Amino acid sequence: MPPVTFNSVSIASPASTRLYPSASWQDKRSERVHRLEAELAAAKERRKADETTNGDVSPTPDYGSMLESEQENDSSDSDARSESSSLFYTEGQPLLCTYQPLAYPGGISANYGATPATAPPKSPEQYLPWDRRSTMQIFVYPPLGTLTSVHKPQVRFRVYFAYSLAERVCAEAGKVEIWTNIYNDEWQGIPLEHVVSDDTHPELIFIDLKQLESASSMLQFSLDIDVAALPAHLHRFEFTVRWRSSHLVDWKWVSGFEHNASVIVYRPLPRTRAPVSFWQQQLKAMLKPTAESELTSPGYIADSWHASSSGASCIIRPQSSDNDILCQMAAVERYLAFVRKDHFWIIPQYGSSSIETGKFEVVILLVELSSGVYAALMPFSLGSTASHGAVLTVQPSNYLCLQPVSRIRTESVRVAVGFNLDPHTAIQDAMHRVQQSLPPLRGRSTSLPEPAPAHTCSLDRNRGYCTWNGFYQNVTHDGLISTLSAIRNAANQGDELPFAWVLIDDGWQTVDKYDGYGRLHDIYANSEKFPGQLKQTADSLTKLGIQRVGVWHTLWGYWGGIDPAGPLAERYKLVKCHRKWTPVVKSESDVWLISPESVHAFYDSFYFWLSEQGVSFVKVDYQAAFESLDSYDGRSSDASRKLIIEMYNAYYNAMEHAALKYFGRGSIVYCMAQSPHLITRAMRLQQQCTTEDVAAERMMFRNSDDYFPDVITSHGWHLNCNMTNTVWSRCLSKYFIGDWDMFQPQRAESHVHAVARIVSGGLVYMTGRAADFTADSMCDLGINEHMAPHAQPLLDSDCLFADMTKAPAILVSTIVVPGNDSVVIALFNVSSDLAVTPMSLCSMYSTAIERQNGIQGASFTLSTAGIAHPSSGEYFAIYQRSTNRLHIVPSTLSLFAIALLPLKCDTLTMTRMVSLRSPESGAVLYAACLGDTSQYMGAATVERHVHSVLLSSSSGIDSPTLLHAHTKQRQWNIRARIIPGTCNVAFAFSATEAAGSTCPLALSVSQVRVSGRDISDSADWNFDTKTGMLDVKLSRSTASTFVTISLFA
């Protein structure tokens, strides 16, 4: 096989595990323990009294020493003593523990070895050898204090000890056990095996120990238990972790009494196509009838069943419109609810069997059922109004209520339900059923205006700048131009700015006041702030190298609508509405809005003027504000609500028509718009568009609430919310380009925000003052000028049902790059503690491919050019971005683990290697194109993966027609195609004597050519014979680049 490269830490196969009988409670010893605890408490009280009265300090007895003296009179053997002293009591503290376990989540990472100064230990052997240093960190998987589920054939336990001893502690120095009730109701200890370093073991640890504070070495203990070997009745168990240095000392515990890990075990379900009756039974078990309807009917009707290879979907409707309660949820183990926040945003909420969403309205509900099946529920409306959004509310005892967003009781509401063995597919199926059920969009002309020419500067392919956090509402022409000029100088980019487009946010318009009550006076810019209007500013920005300029406004015009005494009121008819209290504008108020019959003329005039000023895109904010209105033209009734919904859609139609006419496709950034109304509108809109229109007219859609740079606790939440929201927003990726909001450089968390924006596949833009854009701060971000397009990330299933800001684990997502046979694994620590998480690479790779292709549960195939040889085995090239390390590993790779500090991130690019065999010598070359390794999503720069070519000896030019392997002895010629604008490309190579051989061959690169041109200068390429990595510099090109490489062994 190829030479397998490893990090500085590698581990061997765990040996078979022997189960030990559990210890029983010792009544006599328990009495002694409680007596000693009482004596210890009394001693502390005496010491406190002495300090208060005369300042004398009585020595505090050592709890461990007191118990040890008791052990001297104990007639039982040492094993029985230590086993009986290992149990938790109701106080939540373990016996004989030399430290105080921290509360979850800090209990996973704590300081150990510290003993009271007044009571030093009697002998060193009372402690593990690891206690000789000042700190040690312990990481447990599955994480303690959490509820996890296992859908795989094995339950895997991993315990990592990070320590700073110079010498390695031998395996015999310690014993680690899980303390669990996995086999029966009686708790018992099951030992984990110490995994010894062995380069032949297919379990690899990617841990940069520099990230582990005060640690330079790592020990791993592992245990794998086959699910088939567990008791048939077992569905859920708990465990914690304990350890000791030998049988002569007592156990120490990682967590406190109430911070065990809970694990749900599912038996693997068959991947064959199940009959509809199976899914109907799942629905019956999940949705129970209400008390009122129990005797007659379930309270709902389920019909329109559609079945697929791994699931099914249906539409359910209430049996009676008089009953607000639809049904009662049952058989729920865990849930992920996407709920509405302040009308404008959707945020995730998590929990177990009791669904507790409070007063939040649920847009999409994903549940994991006790059968192991996932179910997704999405409500919608089929009423007469122009809105088809609906929501669920959850009452105590999991009672579900269903209502339309319009709040009109006569509306017909439905719920689309998707069942699947995969949670992402369940949501996709439910949303697809909603889209199929919606009628065509009324009030929007099928003959759209001729779009303006497409802009050469695509917003999602280039970096941008937003004025908000740098200026807030104090933005001016002079301030903006001087700031960008200073940024150009400070960023040390020569004559270029580090971004290509600029968005002028709130503060440029002519309003009576810049706050939530401010009203738009006219469409023009504030002449005091922008004396030359926006034309002067756009021209000045163009001179600075900015290619595109956009402006901000609300869907109403401004936060408080239109000034009824201003010029706009003279040109357009206004309607008086009443706005309710919202968390955004914290008081009731009347607002004047342009009437539905006049709004088309308003937007046509507004956007025409903006285009004449040099503006080519808009960010439209406060879009869901229509749902805060409770009266229209003085009327408060169902008729008034219908008029508000019609006005809602009239504004959307007017805005979208005018933007398409004057700015072109994809020129709107939708903000504060995460409403069921817009989601269902987008579904209906695309029903009327061709495939070409959908690809060209994707909307830029804010994926979460705002970025708040000065709220330290918000950063992990913001990243987690964005990543989790992709679970549903990626199902609309044909309609939406995600916008994860701006971020600010020169901050501790700037890098993780930058990488998250790159991974998102959406907009990447910054904000701040000139001082934030230094050369060092821009370099630290790791953002290249050229950004390759790619799909949205797919959140790993293990991260779906837990708030990763509170879990001691890493947020994991995958992005498939089909043209390169690659999967980019994005890793983020959004918690406040250091985290170590083991993951199965090959499983993650295949699952990502299956989901991308919609073949969940089936075997996957990827396009591999050249001559592939399954007999030689599959190998993957794994590139770790943070360390610039290449690892070539077999497909039998089991687990890997990575450590991340809080608010840190990393990416692993996993590329399946093509195997090419020499027909004459039998030698096998393994090759992969990694793309531009200077980018976090560099794999997306590859248009076509590695394939073999024949080189013409006469002309030296690549033959475009012969794509089979051409080898002489041990020589190979391979090629890959790279997208335009790429500056660097890297390859991974390895070779063996024959298929299946473990004898590696030394490789050399004899020639590198770029688009037929020989690159003879060694400064333009470098081949590391030790790692097998070839780096090639490219000249930026507007056309695709062919890189051809000749190698020999």
N, C-alpha and C positions, 0 to 999 in steps of 0.2 A: 504494500500500500504506500501512498505518498508519505513523505516525512510529516508527521503530525506535530505541529508547533504548539507549544503551551505557554501560558503565562508563568510567572515565577512560582505559582502554587498549582499543583495538580494533585489529584487524589485517586485512590485505588478503590477497587470494588469492595463493597461491604460484604463481610462474611455472613454466613447464616446466623440467625438470631435464636437463642434459646430462651424460652419463657420461664421465669422464676415464679414460684408460688407467692401470693401476696401475704403481707404481714397482717396479723390480726391485732385488734385492740387489746391492750393489757390493762385491765381495770386497776390493778394495784399500782402500776406505773402512772396511770392517769391521775390517781389520787395524789401521788408524790409531786407530779408536775404542778397541779393546782396549788398544793401547799407551798411549793417553792416560789410560784408566781406571787402568792400572797406575801411571803417573806420578803421578796424583792420589792414589792410595792411598799411594804411597811418601812423597809430600809430607806427607800427614797424619801418617804415622808419625814423620817427622823433627820435625814440629811438636810432637807429643806428647812425644818424647824431649827436646826443648829445654826444654819446660815442666817436665819432671820433674827435669832436671839443674841448670839455672841460671836458670830462670824466663823466659828469652828466648823470644819468640814469633816463629816464622818465618811469613811470610804464606802463607796457603793459596791455591794457584792456582785461578782461576775455571775450572771445567770448560767452561762455555760459551765463555769467551775462548780457551781452548786449542783447542777445536774450530774456533773462528772463524779463528784463525791458520792452522790447517790448510786452511781453505777458501780462503785467499788464494792458495795454491799449487795449488788444484784447477782443472783446465782445463775441467771441465764447466760447463754454464750453471747459473744460480741455481735454476731450477725443479728441475733434476735433483738439485742438492745438497740442497735442502730435502726433496724427496720421499724421497731415500735416507736422510735422517737422521730419518725419521718412524717407523721401525720399532721394535717392541719387541724387547728382548733377554731372554734367560732370567733375567737379574737382576730383571726386572719393572719397571725404571725406563725411562721414555722419554728419548730423547736431547734435549739442548738444552732441557730443561724447567727453568723458573725456580722450581719448587716441588716438594715431595715429595707425590705423590698419596697420599691416605689410604686405608686398607684399607676395603673395603665393610663397612657401608653408608655410612661417613662420606665415602667418595670422591666421592659425588655432591654433597656440599656442603662445600667446603673454602676455605681462605684462599689467595689468590693474590697475586702481585706482590711478595712478600717475597724479597729477595736477601741473601746473606751480607754482613755489614757490611764485611768485609775485601775484598770483590770486587764493587763496584758495577758496574752494566752500562755498557758503553762508550757506548751511544747509546740514546735513548728509543725509536727505531723497532724495537729488538729485541723490544719488548713490544707487546702490543695496547694501544690507548688505554685499555681498561678497567682496565689494571693501574696507572693513575695513582692510584686510590683504595686505601684500606687493605684493603677486603674486597670479594669478589664471590662470588656463589653461582650454581652451575650445576645445572640440573635436566634430566634426560634421560628421555625416554619412547620405547620401553619401558625400564624401569629397568635400569641396569647392575648386573651381579652377580646377576641373576635369570634364571629360565627362564619365558618367557611363550609363549602360543600365539595364533595369529591365525586366526579362523574367518570373517573378513569379506573382502569383495572387495579391500580395500587393506591394505597394511602401512604404518602411519603412524609417522613419526619426528618427534619434537618436542624441541627443545633451547631452554631458557629461560636467559637471562643476567639476573640481578638485580644492579643496580649503583646507586651513590649519586652519580654525577656529576650536577651541576645541568643541564648541557646534554646533549642526546640525541646519541648516537654515530650517525653516518650509516652507511648500509648498506655503503658502500664501505670502511669502516674495518676490516672483518673478514671472514674466510672460515671457514665451519664445514663439516666433512665427517663423514660416518660412514665408518669404516674397517672394511670388511666383506668377507666371502666369499659374499655373497648370490647372485652371478651364476656363480661358478665356484670352484674350489678355490684359485685365486690371489687373495690379498687385494688390494683396491683402495679408493681413496677416491672417494666419491660426494658431491658438494656438496649442502648444504641451502640453500634460498633464504631470505634475510632477509625476513620478512613486515612490510611497511610499514603504518603506521596508515592505515586507510581505512574510513570508516563504512559503505560499501556492501558490504563483504565479510561473508559470513554466518558468519564464525568469530569468536567472541566470547570474551574473556578476563574471567572474574570473579576478579580477583586484588586483594585488599586489600593494597597494597604496604606498609602500615604493619606487616603481619605479617612482612615480610621484613626481618630485622635489617640495619641499616646500608644499606638499599636504598630508593631512591625511584623507580626506573625499571626497565622490563623490556624486553628484546629477545627476540624469538622467531624461531627458524629452523625451517623445516618441510620435510618431504619425504614425498610419498605415492607409493608404488609399487604398481601394479596386480598382484594375484596372478597374473592371467592372463598377464602379461608375463614372469614368472619362468620359469626352466628347468623343464621338466616333471618332472625327477627330483628337484628341490629339495624337501626335507622339513624341514630344519633349517639355520639359519645363525647366525653370531655377528656382533657388531659392537661397536665402541666409538666414541668421539667425539673429534675433534681440531679445533683451530682455530689461526689465526694472523692477524696484522693485514695482512700483504701477502706477496707471493711473495718478498720480500727477507729475510724472517725465517723461523725454523724453527717447526715445528708444536709445539703444546702439547697435552697429553692430559688427559682428564677422569679416567681410571681407570688403575689399575695393570695389570700384565701378565695376571693371572689373574682379572680382574674384568670381563670382557666380558659383554654381554648375550647370552643364547641365545634364539632365537625359533623356534618350530615353526610351519610354515605348512601350513594345511589348505585343500585345494580345496573350495569350497562343495558340500555334498551336496544332492541334489534334495529338495525339500520335499514331493514327492508320496508317497503311501502306498506303502511298500516291501513286497514279499512277505515272508512268514515265512521263506522260505529265505535271504533276505539277513541277517536277524537270527540265524538259526541258524549262518550262516557266521561272524558276529561272535563268537558264543559259542565256536565251535570254535577260532578264532584266539586268543581270550583265555584259555581254560582248556585247557591241554595235559595229556595223560596223564602219570602218574608213570612212572618207569623200570620199575616192576614190572608195570604194566598196559599198557604201550605196545604190546606185541605182540598182546594179546588184545582190549582194549577201552579206552576213554578213562578208565575208573575212576569214571564217574558217568553218571547217566541224566537227561536233560532232557526234560520233558514239560509238558503243560498250557500250551501256548503261547497267548498272547492278543496280538493285534496292534491297534495304534491308528494314527492318521494320521501320527504322527511317531516311532513306536517299537514295541516289543514287550516282553513279559515272559514268564517261564517259571519253573518250579520244578525245581531239580535236587536229586538225592539220591545218596548214595554207592552204588556198585554192590555194595560189600561192607562189612559192619560191622566186619570184622577189620582193615581198613587205616585207620590214623589220618589219613593224608594223603589229602586229597580229590583234589587236582590241582596243577598248577603254573601260576601266572599268567604270561602272556606278552603281548606287544604293548602294554605299558603305557608311556605317555609321562609322565603325572603322576598322582598320587593324593592323595586326602583321606580319611584314616581316622579314624573316630570311635571312640576306644578308651576302655576303662574305667580309671579311676584310683581305687585304694583301695576297690573294691567300690561306692562311693557316687556317683561322678561320671563324666561322659563328657566327654572333652576332644578337640580336633582335633589330628591329626598330619599333616604334609605331606611330600611327597617326589617324586622322579622315577621312573625305570623300576624301580629296586630298592626294593621295599617293605620298609622297615625300621621295624617297630613294636616290636622288642625283645620283652619279656615281656608287653607290654600285650595284652589281649584286645580284638578288634575287634568292635564291635557293628554298624556299617554301614561299608562300603567303597565309595567312589566313585572311579572311574578314568576317565581320558581315554585312549582307545585311539589307536593310530597311524593308524587309519582316520578319525579325527575324531568317532567315536561315543562317547557317554558310557555307562558301565555302572555300576549300583549293585547291591551284593550285601548282603542282610540274612539272616542265619541265624535259624532258629527250630526248635522241637522239637514233635513230634507224639506224645510219649510218654504213658505212663499217669499220670504225676504231674501235679499241679496247676500246675506251672510249664512255660511254653512258651518260655522264653528260651534262646538259644544264642549262641555266640560263635565267631569265627574267630581262629586264631593263625597268624602268618606265620613260617615257618622260612626259613633262608638259601636263596637262589636262588628266592625267591618261591613256595615250596611252601605250600599252604593246608591247615590242619588244622581240623576241625570238631568241636565238642563241645557238649553241653548245659550250661546253667548248673548244673543239678542234679548234674553229674558222675556220673550213673548211665549206665553204658555200654550198657544195654539200651534206652535212649531212641532213638527214631527222629528223626534230625535232617535238616533240609532247608535249602536256600538259595533264597530268592526273588531273581531277577535281573531288573532292569529296564534295558532298552536304550532310549536316546532321543537325539535330536539336541540336547536341552536337558538340562543336568545336574540341575536341580531336578526336572524331570518324571521323570527316571530314578529318583531316590530316591523320589519320590511313588508311582511305579508299583510299585517293589519293596515298599514298605511296605503298599500297598494289597493286593498279592498275599498278603502275610503275614496281613493281617486276614481276607481271604476264606478262608484255609486253616485258621484256628483254630476249634476246636470251641467251643460255648457254655460259659460259665463255670460250673463245678460248685461247689456249696457255697454259692451265693449265692441267696437266695430271690428268685423273680421278683416276689413281692408285697412291695415295699419298704414300710417304715413311712410313715405319713402325715407329710410333711415339715412342719417348723415354719414359721410364716409368714416370708416373705422379709423381710430386714432393709432398712430404708429407706436405710442407708448402705452402698453397694456398695464393696467394698475396691478394686476396680480403677478406680473413678470418682473416688475421693477420696484425698488424701495421708494417709500414716500415719507413726507413730513407733514405733521398736523400741528397747527398753532395752539391747540387748546392748553396743554399743561405748561407751555412756555409763556403764554400771554393771558389765558382765560379770556374774559370779555374785553380786555384792554388792548386788543390787537389794533395796530395802525400800519399804514403804509411804510412810514419811516422806520418803525420798530422792526417790522418783518424783514425789510431789505437789509438793514444794518445787522440783524441777527444772522441771517443766512450768509451774508458776506463774512462775518466773523466765524461762522461755522466752517466755511470753505477754507479759511486760513488755519483755524485751530485743528481741523481734522487732517491737515497735512496731505491733502489730496490733489495738490497742484492747482489747476484751474477748474477742477470738478468738485461738485458737491457730492456728499455720500448718498444722495437720493435723486430721483428723476422727476417726481411730482410733488406738488404741495396742495394741501387742503386748508383753506382759510375757514376756521371754525367760527363759532358764535362770537359776535362782537362787531361785525362789519356792517350790519344793516342799519337802516334809518328807522328807529323805534322810539317810543316815548320813554322807555326805561329798559335796562338790560337785566331782567329777572323773570320769574315765572309768570308775572302779570303783565309784562311788557307787550305792547301792541305794535304791529307793523304799520308804519306811516305811509311808506311808498316802497317800490321795488328797488330803488337806487341805493348805492352805498352811502354811509355816513360821510358827508362832505368834509367834516372836521377831521376825521380819522383818515379818510382817503380823498384828498383834495382833487386828485386826477381821476377819481372813480376807480373801478377795478381795472380799466384798460391800462392805466399807468403802472399799476402794480404787476399785472400780467406781463407787460413789456419788460419791466425791470427784472422780473424773475426769469424771463427768457434769456436775458443777457447774462444772468448768473449760471445758465446752463439747465434751468428747469424746463422740462419738455411738456408738462401738462399742469394745469391749474384747475382746482375745484373749489366750490364754496358750500357752506352749510346753510340750511334753513329748516324750519319745521314744516310738516305737511299742511298746517294751517297758515303758514307764513312766518309766524313767530309764536312764542309760548302762549301768549294771551290772545291770539287771533289778530284781528284787524282793528285799527284805530277808526271808530265810527265817525270821527270828526276829520279824518285825513283825506288826502286826494284819492286813495283807493276806494273810499266809500262813495265818491262822486262818480267813479268810472264803473263800479260793479255793484250789483245788488247784494246786500248783506242780510244775514239771518241771525237773530239773537238766540243763543242757547245758554243753558245753565250747566256749569261744570261742578261736579261733586268734589269733595275733599279727596285728595290722593296723597300718598307719601312724597310725591314729587312736588306738587303744589298744595301746601298744607292748609288750605281754606277753600270754602266755596266761593264762586265768583261767576259773573255773567261774562260770556265771551261772544264777540261778533265775528261771524265767519262768512266768507264769500259763499253765496248760494250755489246749489248744485247746477243750476242752469247758467251761471256765470263763470264757474270755475275753469272751464276749458279755455275761455278767452283770457282769463287771468294767467294761467300757466303758459299759454302760447306767447303772450306778451312778455312775461317774466323770463322765460328761458331764451326767447329770441334776443332780448337785451343782454342776458348773460353771455350768450355765444358771441355777440358783437363786442363784448368786453374782453374776450379771450378765455372765457371759462368753458371747459369741455366735460365736466362731470359735476355731480352734486351729491352731497350727503343729506338725506332727508330724515329728520329726527322727529321724535314725539308722535309717531304714526298711530299708535294704538290709543291716542288720547280721545278719539271718538267714543270709546267705551266708557269714558268718565262723564259723558254727557247724559243727563236725565230728563231734559226737556228740549223741544224744538219749536222755536217761534212761539214760546209761551205755553205750549201744550205738553202735558205729561200723561201719556197713555201708550197703549200698544201701537196706536197709529203714529204717535210721535217717535217711538223707538224704530219703527219701520222707516220713517223718513230719515232718521239719523244713520241707519245702516245704508240706505240708498245714497246719502251724501258721502258716507265713508267710501263707497265704491266709485262714486263720481270723481272724488279727489284722486283716487288711485289711477283711474282711466285718464284723467286730464294730465296728471304728472307724467305717466308712462308714455303717453302719446307725444307730449312736448319734448321729453328727453330723447326719445327715439328720433324725432324730427330734427332737433338742433344739436344733439351731442353724439348720436349714434347708439349702437347696441352696448349693453353692459356699462352704462354710464351713471347708474344710481346705486348709492350705498344706503340700504334700508336700515334704519336704526330705531331703537325702542319700538320694535315691530314684531316681537315674538308673541304673536297672538294667533289663536286658532283661526281667526278670520283670515289673516294673511297666508297661513299655511294652506288652508283649503282653497284660497284664491289662487295661489301659485299652482296647485294641482290642476285647477280648472283652466287656468291660463295656458298651460302647456298642452292641454287637450286640443287646442286650436292651432298649435304650431307644428311645423314640420321638424324632422330630425335636424336639419341644418339650422333652423331658427333656434331650436333649443340649445344647440352648441354655441351659437353666437350671442344669444340674448340672456345668458345666465346673470342673475341678479347677485350683487354683493350684499350679504346679509349678516348683520351683527349677530354673532353666535352666543353672546353672553352679556351680562351686565358690564358696567364700565370698569376700566383699569384705574385704580386709585394708588398712585405711587407712594403717597405718604402714609397709607394705612398698612402697616407692616403685616398684620395678620391677614390681609386680603389677598396676598400674592398666591399662596398655595391654593386658596379657595378659588381664585380666578382661573388658574390653570386647570384645576380639577373640574370646575363647572364647564369650561370650554370643551375639554376632552370628553366629558360625559355627555354633553349635549350633541356631540357628533354621532352618538348612537342613533338619534332620530334625524338629525340634519343631514347626515351623509346619505340617508335614503332619498333625499331630495337634491342630490349633487348634480342632477341634470338641470336643476333650476337655480341652485344657490352656489355662490362662491363664499366660503366662510370668511368672516372678518372677526378676528379675536381681539380687536381694538389695538390702539397704539401702545407703545411702551417708551420708557425714558432711559437713555444711556447713563453711564457714570454712577450706577447704583449697584449695591451688592447683588440684587436679584435681576439685573438687566440681562445677563447672559441666558438665564433659563427662560425668560420671556422671549428673547430673540429666537432661540432654538424652537420654542413652542410655536411661534408664528411661522417659522420656516416649515416645520413639520405639518402645520395645519393645512397646507395647500392653498391658503388664501392670501389675503393682503398682509404685507410686512411694511409697517410704517412707524416712525418714531416721533417723539415730541420732546420739548425741553428748550432750555436756553443755550446760548453759544458755549458756555463753560462746560456743558454736558458732552460736547462733541469733540473731545480731544482725540489725537491719533491713537493713544493707548486705549481709550474707551471704545473706539470703533473697532480696533483690532480684537479686543476682548469679546466682542459680540459674535465674531465668527461668521459674519454675513458677507457673502460675495455679491458683487454688483449684478451678476447674472443669476437668475433663479429659474430652475427648470420646473415646468408644470408637473403636477402629480396628483394622485387621488387623496381624499381626506383620510386621516388615520382611523383605524379600527381598534376600539378599546378592547383589551383582553378581557375575557369572560370572568377571570378571577377578580377583576377590579370593578365589576358592574354593581354589586350589591353591598358595597362598603364605602363609607366616606373615607377616601384615601388621605384626606388631610388629618385624620385622627388615627388611621391604621399604621402600624409600624412596618409598612411594606412599600414597594415601589409601584408607581402608576405606569402601566405598560400598555403600549399600543403598537400596531403594525401598519405599514404602508406597503402595498404591493406595487412593484415596478415591472409590469409584464414584459416590456421589451428587453429587459436585462435578466429575466429569471431571478429577480432579487426580491427580498422582503427586508425593508428597513424596520428595525425594532427600536422604537423610541422609548426612553426610560426617564422618568421624572420622579424625584422625591418631593412631594408636595406637603409632607408632614413637617413637624417641628423637631424630629429626632432623626438621627442617622439610621439608615435602613439597609438590610441585606436581604435579598429575595432570590431564591432559586427558581429557575424556569427551564422548561423543556424546549430546546431550540427547534428540533425537527418537528415536533408536534405543533409548535407555534407557526412554523413555516407552512406546513401542509394545511392547517386550519385557515390561515390567511388566504392562501390560494383558493381553497374551496369556497370560502365566502365571497371572494372577489368574483369568481366565476359562477356563483350560484349553484354549486354542485355539492352542497353540504352532505357529508356522509359517503360520498363516492370517491373512488381513487382519482388522483389528480395527475395531469400531465402538463408539461411545459414545453415550449418550443426550444429544442436544442438542435442547432445546426451542426453539421459535421457527422462523424461516425461515432455514435454513442455505444458503449459496451457495458450492459448491465452486469455482466459477469465480473467486471473489474470493481464493482461497488460504486456507490455514489459518494461524492465528497463536496463539502461546502467551503467556500472562502468566507471567513468572517472578519470584517474590518471594524475595529473599535475606534471611533472618532476621537475620543478624549485622549487616548494614549498613542494613536497612530500605529497601532499594532495589527498585524495580519496573523490570523490563525487558520490553518487548513485542517479541517477535522472530518472524520467519516460521518456518514449519515446515521450511524448507530449511537451518535452522541446522545447521552441521556439528559443530564441537567447541567446548567451552569448557574452561577450566582454572581451577583454584582452588588457592590456597596456604593451608596450615594449619600453624601451629606445633605442636610436640609436645603431645599431650593436649589439643588444641583441636578444635572441631567447628563445624558449620554445617548449615543445612537450606535447600534450594531447593524452593519449592512451584511446580510446573509445572502450569498450568491451561489446558486448551484453550478458546479464546475462541469464543463464539457470534457468528456474523455475521448481522445483521439489516439488510435493505435496504429503503429507502423506495421504494414503488412509483411515487410521483409524481416524486421528484427523482432517484432512482437512487443516492443517497448510502448508504453502508454503515457501520453501527455495529458495532464489535467490542467485546464485553463479557464479563467474567468476574467471578465472585464468589470472592474469595480466602479468605473465612472470617475468623476472628479472628486477625489478624496479630500479636497480642501473644503468641500461643501458638506453640510449635514445630510442633505438629500442628493448627494452627488451621483447616486446610482440612477437617478432620473435623467441624467445627461446622456445615457446610452440609448440610441435608437434601435440598434440591433446587437444582440449578444455575440460572443465569440463564435466564429465559424472558420473552417479551414478553406484555404484558397490555393490555387496553383499559380506560381510565379513564372512569368515568361522570361526565359534566360536570354533571349535576344534583345528585348526592349527594356527589360527591367521594370515593366509596368504591370500592375495588378490585372489579372484576367477577371473580367466581371461575370463570366459565364460558368466557370468551373468552380463549384463549391464543395467538392469532395476532398478528402484528405490526400495530400501528395507528400510522401515521405521517402527519403533516401536514407537507408539505415536508420539513424536516430535523428532525423531532422523533421521539423514541422513548420508550416507557414500558416499563420492564423490572422484573422482580420476582425475588427469591430467597427460599427458606424456610430459616430458621436453627433449630438445635436448641434446646431449652429451656436456660436458664441462661447463655446467651452474653451477654457484656457489650459486645463490639465486633465490627464486621464491616467489611470493606474490599472495594472493587470496583476493577476496572481497566477503563478505557474508552479507545477510540481510534476515529477515524472518517476516512473518505476520501470524495472527491467521487463515486467510482463504484467498482464492483468491479474489482480489478486496478489501480486508480489509485495513483500514488505521491504524489498531492497531498493532504496532510493537511488536516483541518478542525479549527478551534478549537471545542471543546465547552464548554458551560455546563450546570450543573445547576439546573433551575428549581424542583424540588420533591423532597423526601424524606419518605416516610411509612412509619411502622412500625406494622404491623397495623391499617392504616386511619387512624392518627392522624398528622396533619400535624406534622412536626418543623420548626418555623419558626426556632427558635433556632440561629443559626450556630455556637454553641458546641457543639452536639450533632453537627455534621457539618462536614467540611472537604473541599473538592475542590481538588486541586493540578492546575491546568490544564497545567503543564509536563510532569508525569509521567503524567497521566491517572488518578491514584489518588484514590478517594473513601473517606474514613473516616467511619463512622457509629457513634455511641455508642448502646447499647441498654440498656434497663432489664431487670435480671434477671427472667426470667419462667419459670413452671413449664410453660408451653405453648410450642409452636413459634411463632416470630416470622416474620412476612412483612414484608420490606423492599421497598418499591416506589419507584422512582426515575424521574423525568421529566428528559430531557435534550433539548437542541436544539443545532444547529450553525449 
